[in-house]
Amino acid sequence: MSPTTAEVVPVRIRPLTGVRKFGIRGVRASAWAVIGAACAQIVTAGFGLFALERLPVGEASSLDAHRMLGYASEVVGVVLVVLLIVGRPSGRAVGAGLGLFLAMLVQPVLQKHGTGIPLLGALHAANALVMIALAWVTVRAVKRQLDEVASVEASSALFAASGR
């Protein structure tokens, strides 16, 4: 009978420095901001499409709120990448965070070319759902890492308090 992997390879989780904790918590906050902005964009896009009868279509149109939220989301994406560098979270969080950033970079391209190629316009909406999913994976991965670190720090404090 062979031993399990956990028995063969001991896992050692080191406490995080204050800067890394700040970065990891910032990654989580940025991912939540993307989820909130994406949901708000879905609402504003729906409002804009159903308000077309009353407002003009063009540069100043009913989709202005949707566009502005999109531009703000791009700024959050850049902040997310900086915080990924500062916090150096787990590999899963980095992968999901970078995937989210790439999906955010593709979003305006799909929107711009969606008027000429309807399939790209449809992918613009589908990509928004991908962004929400990747942001959720990022939040969960970072939460898992923070929970593990908090557990190790708590057990280290108990061990130190026991006087051993």
C-alpha positions in Angstrom: 0.0 0.0 0.0 1.5 3.4 -1.0 1.2 6.4 1.3 -1.0 9.3 0.2 0.5 12.4 -1.3 -0.2 14.4 1.9 1.9 12.0 3.9 4.8 12.1 1.4 4.9 15.8 0.8 4.3 17.9 3.9 2.5 21.2 3.1 4.1 24.3 4.7 2.2 27.5 4.5 4.1 30.6 5.6 2.5 33.7 7.1 2.1 36.5 4.6 3.8 39.9 4.9 1.6 43.0 5.3 2.2 44.1 1.8 1.2 40.7 0.3 -1.9 40.6 2.4 -2.9 44.0 1.2 -2.3 42.9 -2.4 -4.2 39.7 -2.0 -7.1 41.5 -0.3 -7.0 44.1 -3.1 -7.2 41.3 -5.7 -10.3 40.0 -4.0 -11.9 43.5 -3.8 -11.0 44.2 -7.5 -12.6 40.9 -8.5 -15.8 41.8 -6.6 -15.7 45.2 -8.2 -15.6 43.5 -11.7 -18.6 41.3 -10.7 -20.6 44.3 -9.5 -19.7 46.4 -12.6 -20.5 43.5 -15.0 -23.9 43.0 -13.3 -24.5 46.8 -13.5 -23.5 46.8 -17.2 -26.1 44.0 -17.9 -28.8 46.2 -16.2 -27.7 49.4 -18.0 -27.5 47.5 -21.4 -31.0 46.2 -20.9 -32.3 49.6 -19.9 -30.5 51.1 -22.9 -32.0 48.7 -25.4 -35.5 49.1 -24.1 -35.2 52.9 -23.9 -34.2 53.2 -27.5 -37.7 54.4 -28.5 -37.2 57.6 -26.4 -33.5 58.3 -26.7 -31.4 58.7 -29.9 -29.0 56.0 -31.1 -25.5 57.3 -31.8 -22.7 58.9 -29.9 -25.0 60.4 -27.1 -27.4 57.5 -26.7 -29.2 55.4 -24.1 -26.1 53.1 -23.9 -23.8 55.8 -22.5 -24.1 54.5 -18.9 -23.2 51.0 -20.2 -20.1 52.4 -22.0 -18.9 54.4 -19.0 -19.1 51.4 -16.8 -17.1 49.5 -19.3 -14.4 52.1 -19.3 -14.3 52.1 -15.5 -14.0 48.3 -15.5 -10.9 48.5 -17.6 -9.3 50.7 -15.0 -10.2 48.1 -12.3 -8.6 45.4 -14.6 -5.3 47.3 -14.6 -5.5 47.7 -10.8 -6.1 44.0 -10.6 -2.9 43.2 -12.5 -0.9 45.5 -10.3 -2.4 43.9 -7.1 -1.6 40.4 -8.6 2.0 41.5 -8.8 2.1 43.0 -5.3 0.2 40.2 -3.6 1.6 37.2 -5.5 -1.4 35.0 -4.6 -1.8 31.3 -5.4 -1.3 30.0 -9.0 -5.1 29.4 -9.4 -5.8 33.0 -8.4 -3.1 34.4 -10.7 -4.4 32.3 -13.6 -8.0 33.4 -13.1 -7.0 37.0 -12.5 -4.9 37.2 -15.7 -7.6 35.4 -17.6 -10.1 37.9 -16.3 -7.8 40.8 -17.4 -7.5 39.3 -20.9 -11.3 38.9 -21.2 -11.6 42.5 -20.1 -9.2 43.6 -22.8 -11.2 41.7 -25.5 -14.5 43.1 -24.4 -14.2 46.6 -26.1 -12.8 45.0 -29.3 -15.9 42.7 -29.5 -18.2 45.7 -28.9 -16.4 47.9 -31.5 -16.6 45.3 -34.2 -20.0 43.9 -33.1 -21.9 46.4 -35.2 -20.3 45.2 -38.4 -20.1 41.5 -37.5 -23.2 40.4 -35.5 -21.4 37.3 -34.2 -18.8 39.5 -32.4 -21.6 41.5 -30.9 -23.1 38.3 -29.5 -19.7 37.3 -28.2 -19.5 40.6 -26.4 -22.4 39.5 -24.2 -21.1 36.0 -23.8 -17.6 37.4 -22.8 -19.3 39.4 -20.0 -20.5 36.1 -18.5 -17.0 34.7 -18.9 -15.7 37.7 -17.0 -18.1 37.2 -14.2 -17.2 33.5 -13.9 -13.4 34.3 -13.9 -13.9 37.0 -11.3 -15.8 34.5 -9.1 -13.0 31.9 -9.5 -10.5 34.6 -8.5 -12.5 35.6 -5.4 -12.8 32.0 -4.4 -9.1 31.2 -4.9 -8.0 34.2 -3.0 -10.4 33.5 -0.2 -9.1 29.9 0.1 -5.6 31.2 0.3 -6.4 33.8 3.0 -8.3 31.2 5.0 -5.4 28.8 4.9 -3.0 31.5 6.0 -5.3 32.6 8.8 -5.6 29.0 10.0 -1.8 28.6 10.1 -1.4 32.0 11.9 -4.0 31.0 14.5 -2.4 27.6 15.1 1.0 29.2 15.4 -0.3 31.7 17.9 -1.9 28.8 19.9 1.4 26.9 19.8 3.3 29.9 21.0 0.8 30.6 23.8 1.1 27.0 25.0 4.8 27.6 25.8 6.2 24.7 23.8 
